[in-house]
Amino acid sequence: MIRTSTALWKGDGLHGTGELSMQSGVFDAQPYSFKTRFESQDGKAGTNPEELLGAAHAGCFAMATSFALSEAGHPPEELHVSAAVELQKVEGGFAIKTIALTLQARVSGLDDAKFQAIAEGAKKGCPLSKALSATPITLSAKLL
């Protein structure tokens, strides 16, 4: 399976603007720019690659955790995942320094130790975690 996304950029890096689109059509010509990536902390001006990476990672990890919990005989009622992608200025440009996954889960009949082990295994097995393995990825998991 191959999924595609596209970027269109016009102008220089600092003042130019771009649009991001996805094959599914969920994202179609969504704006991004230097401002949306590095200055707009509230995210209202448009998206950025790190935000999209975080959404993809959160979604992948949530699904991997759901499969792992179900295989262990404890299908989840609800999984809420956030992914905080930290971008920092480094020598020679910018780099993603860390990704912090936070999981809050409603799962019946499961003790915390088993839950933590399953969540950690899902983090390691998630295809996005594997692809991003050069970046430190942390996990904070909590049963509700």
C-alpha positions in Angstrom: 0.0 0.0 0.0 1.3 3.5 -0.9 -0.3 6.7 0.3 0.7 10.0 -1.1 0.7 13.6 0.1 1.9 16.7 -1.8 3.4 20.0 -1.1 3.3 23.1 -3.2 5.6 26.0 -2.2 5.8 29.4 -3.8 8.5 32.0 -2.9 11.5 32.1 -0.6 11.7 30.2 2.7 11.0 33.1 5.0 8.2 34.9 3.1 6.9 32.2 0.8 3.7 30.2 1.3 2.7 26.6 0.7 -0.1 24.2 0.5 -0.3 20.6 1.7 -2.7 18.1 0.3 -3.4 14.4 1.0 -4.6 11.6 -1.3 -7.6 11.0 0.9 -8.8 14.6 0.4 -9.0 15.2 4.1 -6.3 17.8 3.7 -6.7 19.7 0.5 -4.5 22.8 -0.1 -4.0 23.5 3.6 -1.8 26.5 4.1 1.6 26.4 5.7 4.5 28.9 5.9 7.5 30.0 8.0 5.0 31.7 10.3 2.8 28.6 10.8 5.9 26.5 11.4 8.0 28.7 13.6 6.0 31.7 14.9 2.3 30.8 15.3 2.2 29.0 18.6 -1.6 28.7 18.7 -1.7 26.9 15.3 -4.5 29.0 13.9 -2.6 30.4 11.0 -2.1 27.0 9.3 -0.4 23.7 9.8 3.2 22.5 9.7 5.1 19.3 9.1 5.7 18.6 12.8 2.0 18.9 13.6 1.2 16.4 10.8 3.9 14.1 12.0 2.5 14.2 15.5 -1.0 13.4 14.3 0.2 10.5 12.2 2.3 9.1 15.1 -0.6 9.5 17.6 -3.0 7.7 15.2 -0.6 4.9 14.5 0.2 4.4 18.1 -3.5 4.4 19.1 -4.3 1.8 16.6 -1.3 -0.4 17.5 -2.2 -0.1 21.2 -5.8 -1.1 20.4 -4.7 -4.2 18.5 -2.2 -5.2 21.3 -4.8 -4.7 24.1 -7.4 -6.7 22.1 -5.0 -9.5 21.4 -4.3 -9.6 25.2 -8.1 -10.1 25.8 -8.7 -6.5 26.9 -10.2 -4.5 24.0 -10.1 -0.8 25.0 -13.2 1.3 25.5 -11.3 4.4 24.6 -7.8 5.5 23.9 -6.8 9.2 23.9 -3.3 9.8 22.5 -1.3 13.0 22.0 2.1 13.3 20.4 4.2 16.4 21.2 6.9 16.8 18.5 9.7 19.1 19.7 11.5 21.0 17.0 14.6 22.9 18.0 17.1 25.1 16.3 20.5 23.3 16.1 23.8 24.0 14.5 23.1 23.9 10.7 19.3 24.3 10.9 16.5 22.6 12.8 15.9 19.1 14.2 13.2 17.1 15.8 14.7 16.5 19.2 12.0 14.4 20.9 8.5 13.0 20.5 6.5 12.6 23.7 3.5 10.2 23.4 0.8 10.5 26.1 -1.9 7.9 26.4 -5.0 7.9 28.5 -6.9 4.7 28.3 -10.2 3.2 29.4 -9.7 -0.5 29.6 -11.6 -2.9 31.8 -10.0 -5.8 33.8 -6.4 -4.9 33.3 -3.8 -4.1 36.0 -1.4 -1.2 35.5 1.8 -3.3 35.1 0.3 -5.3 32.3 -1.1 -2.1 30.7 2.3 -0.4 30.8 3.9 -3.4 29.2 1.4 -3.6 26.4 1.6 0.2 25.8 5.4 0.1 25.6 5.3 -2.8 23.2 2.8 -1.0 21.0 5.1 2.1 21.0 8.0 0.0 19.8 5.9 -1.9 17.3 4.0 1.0 15.8 5.3 1.5 12.2 5.7 5.3 12.7 7.7 4.7 15.9 9.9 2.3 13.9 10.3 4.9 11.1 11.2 7.6 13.6 13.5 5.4 15.7 16.4 7.9 15.3 14.4 10.3 17.5 14.0 9.7 21.2 10.3 8.7 21.8 8.9 8.8 25.3 5.6 7.4 26.6 3.4 8.4 29.5 0.5 5.9 29.8 -2.3 6.1 32.3 -5.3 3.9 32.9 -8.5 5.9 33.6 
